[in-house]
Amino acid sequence: MRINQSKRSSRSIPAFTVLGTVVLLGMLVLQGCQKHHEPNLNAVDLQLIAEDFVSPIQVVTTHHSERLYVVDQVGKVWVVDGNGYKRPTPLLDLSSKLVTLNPAYDERGLLGIALHEDFKTNGRLFVYYQAPPRAGGPVPGASWNNLSRISEFTVSLETQRADMNSERIILEWDDPQSNHNGGTLVFGLDDFLYISIGDGGRANDTGPGHVDDWYLINGGGNAQNIEANFLGKILRIDVDGGTPYSIPASNPFVGKPGRDEIFAFGFRNPYRMSFDMGGEHQLIVADAGQVLREEVNVLSKGGNYGWNIKEGKGCFSTADSSKELASCPSVDDRGKAFIDPVLELNNWQNPQGGKATTIIGGYVYRGNEIKSWQGKYVFGSFSQTPTTPNGELFIARPEGSSWSYDEVSLKSNSDDIGYYLRGFGQDDDGEIYVTVSSTPGPQGTTGKVFKLIATTDEK
């Protein structure tokens, strides 16, 4: 989701001036955040915008337009107009290019899109999807699971259809397992493209396709090794500065050990991330945990977010992931301190109690409909158990280094949202959308897009 262009200063803003300094970590209090006004937790509801999707996972908007672009995991991008009309033909159909998905549950597919800043004039659309695997494998006798790909397509602005022959591959990498793919593409104020990538799958960041790192107590892993691959990282590239891209000179590992594309690392599965439209324009990353904790992080250039040395703020154990180690390093092999999450949410398997199968990152609310939510971070959980469609919504106060949060009670269903929560979206006005379905996997047509709206209690 691009930042509202009306709030951008200019294209000449130096690369990542608002996100790439140590000072940022001390500026978590958002400008415009109403610190003395608590959010009304039960004065909102979901308004149906569009339905009959398979597995909608993202909503993207063009700037200053009521048109919504809904990303369906099965490979299609649908256009929904301001009246809720879903066009019968998708803007983009990648279904024939995808690896075969498991209808019961799958973390692969079309995972995210981003529209170029000048999309309304150049039609440039960027996508992240999993294609069938290439020959070979991570070790002798094993095969790759899939090929992850970042591509660019050109959309005809007259027909609102992508030219399937226009695909230009930006990046590719081999994935050893089917899960932990990350999947967010988002442009920053610096006009660079940020890409969130998971650790390669399986548990613990170990197994075939997971390289060794510097921490010998735990096995693995990709997330801590900044030279071997892109897995467990967030990348930053310039899609306007080269063919197929160039490296921003201010990226943290340019001229140093480490892949030049890497902007931050130490993630397990950063499925969703977003820039705040206001305040300090922080890049907020939700990272899925394994057994104990889910987490939310504020991104800092070159930052190491700990996986698989840490899960949340605790010391992770690959020997028994249900128990924390008594101690672990506080710095990495370069002497850099791990950056702790600003928010933790207990996983449903946590022995101390919890009910989130996985965290779903959202957005900082910058709309006008729900006034008490202004400046608060809205996120959720996929479900409370793997087999029940009962995802939950939460709202956090982005203040200090440890954010407090509460569960949101909808007017129509105070216990949960009544669906599996798959993703979020944010429009140019700062209002937030929610994508859901009734099945845990990419099958059926129960997928829906809702908008978060105020009830009479809020108005």
Secondary structure, 3 states (H helix, E strand, C coil): CCCCHHHCCCCCCCCCCCCCCHHHHHCCCCCCCCCCCCCCCCCEEEEEEEEEECCEEEEEECCCCCCEEEEECCCEEEEECCCCCECCCCCEECHHHCCCCCCCCCCCCEEEEEECCCHHHHCEEEEEEEECCCCCCCCCCCCCCEEEEEEEEEEECCCCEEEEEEEEEEEEEEECCCCCCCCCEEECCCCCEEEECCCCCCCCCCCCCCCCCCCCCCCCCHHHCCCCCCCCEEEEEECCCCCCCECCCCCCCCCCCCCCCEEEECCCCCCEEEECCCCCCCEEEEECCCCCEEEEEECCCCCECCCCCEECCEECCCCCCCCCCCCCCCECCCCCECCCCCEEEEECCCCCCCCECCEEEEEECCCCCCHHHCCCEEEEECCCCCCCCCCEEEEEECCCCCCEEEECCECCCCCCCCCEEEEEEECCCCCEEEEEECCCCCCCCCEEEEEEEECCCCC
